[in-house]
């Protein structure tokens, strides 16, 4: 699976707070409460890596979901 073929969710168990990360047209985006922000790969990792460490203590869920491709019609 490639970076642009999936959406990554970071979910805080206790509160249910969720962030969504997605790579579209070579650019990472972060979506929180409907607000979309562009970010670099380095910024994405700076959000994801601490969450992975916290996940060891069962405080965070990291979920990777494959995107559904839109089928284009042939003409």
Secondary structure, 3 states (H helix, E strand, C coil): CCHHHEEEEEEECCCCCEEEEEEECCEEEEEECCEEEEECHHHHHHHHHHHHHHHCCCCEEEEEEECCCCCCCCC
